[in-house]
Amino acid sequence: MITLDYKARTKIIRALILLFIGIICVIWLIPLVMIVSASFTEERTLVTKGYNLIPPQFSLDAYKWLGNDPSLLIRSYGVSIAVTAVGTVLGVFVMALLAYVLSRRDLKLRVVLTFIVFFTMLFNGGLVPYYINMTRVLGLKNSLWALILPYMVTPFYVLLLRTYFSALPKDLLDAARVDGAGEWRIFFQIVVPLSTPALATVGLFTMLQYWNDMYQALLFIENQYLYPLQYTLYKLLVNTQMLNELTVQTGAPVPHLSVTMAMAVIAIGPVAFAFLFVQKYFVRGITLGSLKGN
């Protein structure tokens, strides 16, 4: 009977775990690969043979159809990139400041303010008051700020950062105050560097929220030059459905299915690249014991 020592058993177990995770990752990647493949598949082949990992009949018709007016997509990309960049930076900054204040145990109104933030997770004023406030009170209709302000502060992310900040070593912050550091210096030079994984995670989720949002544009944007990418793709999708119904009897219908898949590829591309730069923070730990003896 073969007996394995502890190191050998550990290596085998680790190899099995990695193999299992690898299989799960491949399974999750299959739908994405099929979407990309379908976007490069000829429409008639896609209808008759369905989805495949490799395009049985390669075609660029879907991308050519979307490229009939490239200025439309380029402009929408610009709007989405601007809204996502500005909204993510401002949102993470504001939420981090609010969370840091709520994490301070010496704040007298800490419990009350935390309850107010939590209350907004459960209840809201409704669509009609929200629309009136945004259009008549704030006057943000047909403005990029109508796409930025609604997601600048997300209560769940504030509470998440508050919990993370509360776990930071209090002795380190007290030592900085004894040395004469002010609250702004403590926040930017101590709290922010120690909280990089949490801030990066919240930043990624905030970025996804801005990038994938279409609801705010549907409510407040009527100027087509201010359409974000997701809303533009939605409008194009509706147009392809209408054109496909009108031209199906002519024998040359619009490539509806492949265009839909091409839209998905166009929309998910920047987000996938952004995730590659941020994903390390999801698995990387952080040593909170910055003082000797912790």
N, C-alpha and C positions, 0 to 999 in steps of 0.2 A: 504493500500500500504506500503510495507516494504522499508524503507529508510536506506541506509548504510552510515556510516560515512567515512571519508577520509581514515583512516587506513584499514578498511575492504575492501574498493574498491581497495586500493593499493595491499593488499594481494591477492585478487581475480585476479587482472590483472597480478600480478607477477606469480601466479600459472598457469594461462593460457599461459603465455609466456614460462614458464619452460616446460609445457606439450607439447607445439608446438615444442620447441627445442628438447625435448626428442624424439618425433615422427620422426623428421627429422634425428636425430642421428641414430635411429633404422633403418630407411630406407637406410641410407648410409652404415650401417654395414652389411646389408643383402648380398650384393655382396661379401664382404670379407668372410663372413661365408660360402657362397656357394662355394667359391674357396677352402677353407680349407676342406669342406665336399667332394668336387669332388676329391681332392688329396687322400682321403682315400676311394674312391669308386672303386669297381671292374670295369675294363675297359668296358666289355661287357654290364654291367648294366648301366654304364654312357652313352653309345651310345644309348641304347634302351629306357631308362627312363629319360634321361636328367639330369639336375642339381637339387639337392634337398638340403634343409637346414640340413637334417640328412642323412648320407649315408645309402641307402637302402640295400647295400651289402658291408659291411666293408672289406677293403683289403689294404694291405701294399705293393702291387706289385710295385707301382710307386716309393716308397722310396727304396725298395729293388733293383730296376733297377738302380736308381741313386747311390746306395751304392755299386754297383759292383766294383767300383774303388774309395774307400773313400779317398785315398790320393789325388786324383785330386780335389775333392771339398774342402778338408781341406787346400790344398795349395792355391787354388783360394780364399778361405775365408781369409787366411793370407795375401795375396797380397792386397785384397780389404780393409781389416782392416788397414793395414799399410799405404796404399795410402790415405785412408779417414782420418785417424788420423793425419798424418803429413800434408796433404794438408789443412785440416780444421784449424789446429792450425796456420800454417804459413799464410794461406790465410786471416784469421780474423785479425791476427797481422799486416800484411802488409796493408790490406785495412783500418784498423782502424788508422794506422799511416798516411796514405795518406789522409784519410778523415779529420783527425784532422788538418793537415797542410792546407787543402783547406778551412776549417772552420775559419781559422784565418783571420780576416778582415784587419790586418796590413800587410799581405803578399802582396808584390807588384805584383807578378806574379799570384795572386790567380785566376783572371778571365781567364787568358790564360791557366793555368793548368787545370782549371775546364772545359774549352772548349775542351781541348785535350782529357780529360777523356770522356766527353760526345760524342765527335766525333767518338770514337771507338765503341760506341753503335750503330751508324748508318752505318758505313762503315768498311770494312776490306780488307786486301790485296788479299783475294781469297785463294782457297785450294792449288794451285800449289806453290805459294811463301811461304805459311805456311809450307807445307811439306818440301820444300827445306831448309827453315830456321831451322826447327827442326832436320832434319836428317844430312844435310851437314855442316851447319854453327855451330849449337850447338852440333851436334853429339849425339843426345839423342835417337836414334833408339835402340829398345830392352833395354830400361832403364826405371826404375820406375819414374824417373823425367819427362819422356814424358807423364806420366799420372797425374803428380802433377802440373807442371808449367802452363799448359794452363788455369786452372781454379783458379789459385792463386789470381788473381785480376779480379773481375767482376765489370765493370763500374757502373752498376745499384746499386749494394750494396755499392760501394764507395760513390755515390751521396746520397744514403739513410742515411748512417752514417754521411756524411757531414751535411745534414739537421738536423739530431738529435743533433750533436755536436754544431751546430750554435744556437740551442735553449737553451743550458745550460747557467746558470746565469753568465754573464760576470763579475759581481762584485765579485763573489766567486773566479774566476781565477785571477783577479787583486789583490785581497787580498792575495792570495797565493804568487804571485810574490813580493808583498811588503814585505812579511815575509821572502823572500829569496829563495823561491822554484824555481828550474829550470824547464825547459819544460818537461824533462823526468819524474820528480817527479810529476808535475801537471798532466801529462797524465796518469800515472799509479795509483796515489793515489787519484785523484779527478775525472778526466774524465771517466776512465774505471769503477769505482764503480757506478757512476751516470748513466752510459750507459749500465748497465747489460742487460736490456730487449732487447735493439737494438742489442747488440753484440751477445746475445744468439739466437735471431731470424736469424741474418745473418749467424751465425755459423751453425744453423740447416739447412738452405737452402743450404749452401756451402757443408755440409756433404751429403745431399741428392744428390747434383750435382755430387760429387765424387763417391758416392756409386752406383748410377744408370748409370754411364757413361760406355759406351761400344765403343763409336766412336773413342776415342784416341787409344785404344788397337787395333781396327781394322786397324788403319793407321800405327801405329809405333811398334807394338809388334808382333814378329814372334816366339819368344821363348815361348813354351807352359808352361814353369815353371814360367813365368811372367804374365800369363793370369789372369785378375781380374775375380771376380765371375760372373758378368753379361755376359762377353764375353764367359766364360766357359759354362754357361747355354745356351747361344745362340748356341754354337757349339754342345752341347748335343741335343738341340731341332732339329737342322738340321739333326743330326744323327738318331734321332728317326723317323723323317719323311721318311728318306731314307730307314731305316730298315723296317718301317711299309709297305712301298710300295713293298719291296722285299719279305716280309713274309706274306702278307695278304692272299695269296692263300694257305698257309700251314695250316691255321686254328689256328695259334698261333701268331698273330701279336703283335708287341711291344705295351705296354699300352701308346699310344701317348697322348691322352687327359688327362689322370690322371697324367702322367709325366709332362705335361705342367703346370698343376695346382700345382703339388708338387714343381716345379721350382719356381713358383711365391711365394709360401709359404716360401721357403728357402731364397729367395732374400729379401722379405719384413720383415722378422722376426727381424733382428737387428735394422732396421730403426724404426719399431713400438715401440720397447723398448726404443730407444733413444728419441723418441718423448714424451714418458711419463715423462721424466725428464726435458724436455725443454718447454712443452706446457704451463706451468704456466706463462711463460714470455709473452705469447701472450695476456693474459687477465689481467695481473697485470700492473697497472699504476706505474708511478714514480713521486715523488714530486720534481720538479725542483726548487721550491722556497726554497733554502737551507739557505737563509738569512732571518733574522727577517724583517717583514714588506712586504715580497714578497707574 
